[in-house]
Amino acid sequence: MSSPAFFPSLRRIDIEAGDVRFAGVMGGDGPPLLLLRGYPQTHIAWRRLAPELAKHDSVVIPDLPGYGASRHRDMSPRWTKRRVGDALAALMTHLGLQ
């Protein structure tokens, strides 16, 4: 996948995991580091810090379900923080990062 404009040193992700089609970026080398943004931002909120962190860590920066380009398949039962956490854990497992 190509490098996004805001993250020239990282690569795009478009991965289905935990009932979510996750979009965002990842890259780097080292221990895994999952970066989440606050409401209502997307993964682009990490554009200044992520390249520095990727020098020493494997950063994964997805948009949360329903934000940016990430989409969830099913809204019922209610989309809770627990379901988001489970989906993010599934994403990291899919990427081989624990």
JONORJO-V241744 format. One record per residue. RES is the residue in three letters. SS is DSSP state (@ for helix, = for strand, . for the rest). PHI is phi in whole degrees, 0 to 359 (999 if undefined). Layout:
RES:SS:PHI
RES:SS:PHI
//
This chain:
MET:.:999
SER:.:282
SER:.:279
PRO:.:286
ALA:.:303
PHE:.:284
PHE:.:227
PRO:.:299
SER:.:266
LEU:.:244
ARG:=:244
ARG:=:292
ILE:=:238
ASP:=:211
ILE:=:229
GLU:=:269
ALA:=:203
GLY:.:59
ASP:.:66
VAL:=:231
ARG:=:265
PHE:=:275
ALA:=:242
GLY:=:158
VAL:=:220
MET:=:204
GLY:=:163
GLY:=:95
ASP:.:213
GLY:.:135
PRO:=:299
PRO:=:292
LEU:=:221
LEU:=:267
LEU:.:256
LEU:.:244
ARG:.:258
GLY:.:268
TYR:.:285
PRO:.:255
GLN:.:288
THR:.:248
HIS:@:300
ILE:@:297
ALA:@:301
TRP:@:266
ARG:.:302
ARG:.:275
LEU:.:270
ALA:@:303
PRO:@:300
GLU:@:293
LEU:@:296
ALA:.:291
LYS:.:291
HIS:.:232
ASP:=:226
SER:=:270
VAL:=:270
VAL:=:234
ILE:=:230
PRO:=:269
ASP:.:282
LEU:.:287
PRO:.:306
GLY:.:90
TYR:.:239
GLY:.:54
ALA:.:261
SER:.:281
ARG:=:225
HIS:=:260
ARG:.:280
ASP:.:219
MET:.:270
SER:.:238
PRO:.:295
ARG:.:312
TRP:.:278
THR:.:260
LYS:@:299
ARG:@:297
ARG:@:295
VAL:@:297
GLY:@:300
ASP:@:297
ALA:@:294
LEU:@:293
ALA:@:297
ALA:@:296
LEU:@:298
MET:@:297
THR:@:296
HIS:@:302
LEU:.:280
GLY:.:78
LEU:.:248
GLN:.:251
//
